[in-house]
């Protein structure tokens, strides 16, 4: 496991990373160990197959979409920085953080967590969840357990409830409004022990 | 300047002779001077004190939920139903039970990300992180500079470990490897304290000894108390040299890993060996790869098909003093041995379990599982039904289907036909 400072030194731009993401040095090291463990061939970056090797993730109905969230459009590899930045979305919200007017919104803010979830639905990134996209997600989560009709009826009802401006799609604002009472911090956060 | 060197040299000679006198001679005669026990006691006291100091220094340590020392993230243990139910409770148009809501995806998303950060299988293959710090920086990332006194103790510890324990071990390690005595010296060199339980169940000739596997030192640990024939993989490098020298003293059976693929050839050789009642009991580690000493993974059935009497042995290392786990993906043999030798001590317990034989109507897999449970139970290890080979394998589609089934039963569970479907 290497001593703290020597592992940190091996990671380029680690200071910037810690500042942007808010992870502590110990967390960064653990994530680095994890990154190296996933990067079985030691190439210094991850590809979709490396994620696919995680058994429980392959079992997850929307596993592919979650993996896809790590790779920017067109890119087929993920370096350590991007890996950590994506995972930073799931840091618990910092309650006692002073609100500086000029600083950018932290990656793990409530809004950014919602955006992350929104993108799992909105695969073509046009800012709206269309009926088709919703159907696709539903199909992933339900598999062959339901019929096409049942699926369409669920999708229609969901859009009906959330779509306020009647454009047959759910925009990010409508998405956010529909989930305003959900405890996002608890449900979309992962707490590191120690 | 010259004078200083001479004095240093004299000191060195004196020190060396003390080393020989106190370590090697008693080891050769199997006599313990009781130093190790005292050493261990002192060690425990020091570590406890150090941990207390650290904890006092960290006043804002939030109360941690009780998790296995191995987890790095807090996992919600709720079932899919509970978690999604909670998510929906806040949703305004809540229809108790069925129906889909946009926040359902959060559950899967969070689970997915949790698994990316840490998964059950890989967890088994990383070293246990200790809740208390054993003054080895390597086992805990969080404990850094706390107080001057602690740093001094730590510095002293480094000095002792690297300047005293290490040369001791190296010297001992390279000398006289061929007899059982040499194993005892190695054990001393590694500062190993081994407690054997139930010695009456010790493996007898013509049997097969089966043990759980954590590190290559398992062999040293077991051989300290009896002579075994080894079945194992030929290692290159330093280990290969050691292996060849050991072979000359006892009739061992070594295989190439690729040879082991030919199970029939292996089985035949082993059968021949145990049929000969004068031959030493064979020592086998059926798990096939190093596990990190908190669990016992699926035993490969090959060893259990041969027949004969199985003598199970449970080996459990006390992690408080040094991590004996060898992650073959991360460290090579030499750096691993170096780490072992510079650890404070290696304390382990070995339990000899009563012999077992395959019963009628039991196939090899069931027998293997029975033995595995016995070992896990004795050693206080978690009995996992995961295959150690999972470290390198992929998953089946059917498990994904199970998840889908569970989720769909929540959506469609309630009376679906009554739902109104018409467009907005």
Contacts between the chains, C-beta under 8 A, distances in Angstrom:
chain1	res1	chain2	res2	distance
A	1	B	127	6.6
A	1	B	138	4.6
A	1	B	139	6.9
A	1	B	141	7.4
A	2	B	138	6.7
A	3	B	137	4.7
A	3	B	138	6.6
A	4	B	137	6.8
A	4	B	141	5.6
A	4	B	144	6.2
A	25	B	141	7.5
A	26	B	141	4.3
A	26	B	142	4.8
A	29	B	141	5.0
A	30	B	72	5.4
A	30	B	141	7.0
A	31	B	117	7.3
A	33	B	126	7.3
A	34	B	117	6.2
A	34	B	118	7.0
A	37	B	122	6.1
A	37	B	126	7.2
A	37	B	329	7.7
A	40	B	329	7.9
A	51	B	116	6.8
A	52	B	394	7.7
A	53	B	394	6.9
A	54	B	115	5.5
A	54	B	116	6.5
A	54	B	119	5.4
A	54	B	122	7.8
A	55	B	119	6.5
A	55	B	120	7.9
A	55	B	121	6.0
A	55	B	390	6.7
A	55	B	394	7.8
A	55	B	395	4.5
A	56	B	111	7.6
A	56	B	115	4.1
A	56	B	119	5.2
A	56	B	120	6.8
A	57	B	112	5.7
A	57	B	115	4.7
A	57	B	116	6.3
A	57	B	119	7.5
A	58	B	394	7.2
A	58	B	395	4.5
A	58	B	399	7.9
A	58	B	400	6.9
A	59	B	395	6.1
A	59	B	399	4.5
A	59	B	400	5.0
A	59	B	402	7.8
A	59	B	403	5.8
A	60	B	108	5.7
A	60	B	111	6.2
A	60	B	112	4.7
A	60	B	115	7.2
A	60	B	400	7.4
A	60	B	403	6.7
A	61	B	108	6.0
A	61	B	400	6.5
A	61	B	403	5.4
A	61	B	404	5.4
A	61	B	407	6.8
A	62	B	105	6.5
A	62	B	108	4.9
A	62	B	109	6.9
A	62	B	112	6.9
A	63	B	112	5.8
A	63	B	400	7.8
A	66	B	108	7.8
A	66	B	109	6.2
A	66	B	112	4.0
A	66	B	113	6.7
A	66	B	116	7.5
A	87	B	113	6.8
A	87	B	116	7.3
A	87	B	117	6.6
A	90	B	110	7.3
A	90	B	113	5.3
A	116	B	109	7.7
A	117	B	105	6.2
A	117	B	106	5.9
A	117	B	109	6.0
A	120	B	105	5.9
A	120	B	109	6.1
A	121	B	102	7.7
A	121	B	105	6.9
A	137	B	105	6.7
A	138	B	100	6.8
A	141	B	104	7.2
A	141	B	105	7.3
A	141	B	108	6.9
A	141	B	404	6.7
A	141	B	407	5.6
A	141	B	408	7.9
A	142	B	404	5.8
A	142	B	407	6.5
A	142	B	408	4.5
A	142	B	411	6.7
A	143	B	400	7.5
A	143	B	401	6.0
A	143	B	404	3.4
A	143	B	405	7.5
A	143	B	408	7.1
A	144	B	401	7.7
A	144	B	404	7.6
A	145	B	404	5.7
A	145	B	405	5.6
A	145	B	408	3.7
A	145	B	409	7.8
A	145	B	412	7.5
A	146	B	408	5.7
A	146	B	411	7.4
A	146	B	412	6.1
A	150	B	412	6.7
A	150	B	416	6.7
A	153	B	419	6.5
A	153	B	421	4.6
A	154	B	99	7.4
A	154	B	100	4.8
A	154	B	411	6.9
A	156	B	421	6.7
A	156	B	423	6.5
A	156	B	424	7.9
A	157	B	99	7.6
A	157	B	100	7.9
A	157	B	419	7.0
A	157	B	421	7.6
A	158	B	100	6.0
A	158	B	101	7.5
A	158	B	102	6.6
A	159	B	424	7.7
A	160	B	424	5.0
A	161	B	93	6.0
A	162	B	102	6.7
A	163	B	424	7.5
A	166	B	424	6.9
A	170	B	102	7.6
A	175	B	102	6.6
A	178	B	91	7.9
A	178	B	102	5.9
A	179	B	91	7.6
A	179	B	102	6.3
A	179	B	103	5.4
A	181	B	90	4.0
A	181	B	91	6.8
A	181	B	92	6.7
A	182	B	87	6.3
A	182	B	90	4.9
A	182	B	91	6.9
A	182	B	103	5.1
A	182	B	106	7.6
A	183	B	90	6.6
A	184	B	106	7.9
A	187	B	86	7.7
A	187	B	87	5.8
A	187	B	103	7.3
A	187	B	106	5.0
A	187	B	107	7.5
A	187	B	110	6.5
A	188	B	106	5.8
A	188	B	109	7.1
A	188	B	110	6.1
A	189	B	110	8.0
A	190	B	73	5.3
A	190	B	74	7.4
A	190	B	110	7.0
A	190	B	113	6.3
A	190	B	114	5.8
A	190	B	117	6.6
A	191	B	73	6.4
A	191	B	74	4.2
A	192	B	72	6.2
A	192	B	73	5.6
A	192	B	74	7.6
A	193	B	64	6.0
A	193	B	65	7.8
A	193	B	67	6.0
A	193	B	71	6.1
A	193	B	72	6.0
A	193	B	73	6.5
A	193	B	74	5.8
A	194	B	64	7.1
A	194	B	72	7.8
A	194	B	129	7.7
A	194	B	142	5.5
